[in-house]
C-alpha cells in the first residue's frame, strides 16, 4: 500500500535550503519513491501558516519510507533542513479507495 509524505516548509535561509533540496533529491533515487508535487505555487485555503514550499512524495509502502527516512544518506542532510526552514511533516497510508461521486 502506498505511503505518502507531505511537507510544508517555510524557508529562513534560502541558500542553505537550496543545498538541502539538491542533496535530498539525490537521496531519493535509491528508493521506491515518486515525487507527486514539489512546488512553490500554492495557496493556503484554511488554517495557520504560510509555507514557501509544499512537497508530496509517494513511497511504495511504509517500510520503504522508513528505509529512506532513516538512511545514512538522508540522515546526513537533515540538519540542513533543520537549519534553514520550519517544517510541518505528515505521513499517511494510501488505500486506493475512491469516494463515491
N, C-alpha and C positions, 0 to 999 in steps of 0.2 A: 504494500500500500504506500502510495506517495507520501512524502513528508515535506512540509513547506516551512521555510523560514522567512519571516517578514521583518525588515529592519527599517526604522525611520530614524534618520540621523541629522543632527544639526551640527554643522562644522564650526569649530572655533579656530582652527589653524589649517587653512586651505592647502598649504604646501605639504604639511605632514600627512593630511588626509589623502592627498593625491598619491603619495607614496604607499599609503595603506591600500587604497583601491587597486593600484597596479600590482602590488605584491599579493594581495588576496586573490585577485583574478587568476594569477599564475598558480595558486594552490588548488583551484577547483578542477583543473583538467584531469587529475588523477582519480577523481571520484565520480560516481554516477549522480551528476548534478546538472541541472539545466536552469540557467538564468531566465526567468519569465519576464522580469521587468527590473531595470536599473535606470532610474530617471530622476531628473530634476524638474520635470514638467508635471506637477500635480497640484491639487488644492485640498486643503482640509475642509471638510464639509460639516464636521461636528467635533467638539472636544477641544482640548488644550494642546498647544504646541504648534510649531511652525518648522517642520523638518526641511532641510535643504535637499536631501536625497532620500528616496524610497527604493528599497531593494526587495524583490521577491524571488526566492530561489526554490526550486523543486528538487528534492533528493529522492532517490529510488525508494528509500524507507528510512525509518528512524535509525537503524544501525549504521547506514551509510552517512547520515548526517552526523552521528556521534563520531564515526571514524574521522571525518573531515574536521569537525569542531575541536576534537582532542588531538589532532595530528601534530607532529612536530613542526610541519611547515606552517600551519595556521597559528599555532601557539607562538611561533617566532614573530608574527606580525601583529598579534592582538594589541600589544602595547601601543602601536601607532594609532589604532582606533581610540583606545582609552585616552591617549594624549591629545588627540585632535578633534574629538567630537563627543557630543552627548547622544546616546542611542537608546531607543526603545526596541527590544528584540522580542519576537514571539515565534512560536512554532506550533504547527497543527498537522494532524493527520488528514490525508485526502481520501475520502471513501469512494469517490466515483459516483456517488448518489446524486441524482438530478432532481431538483424540485419540480413539482407539477406546475404546468403553465396555467 
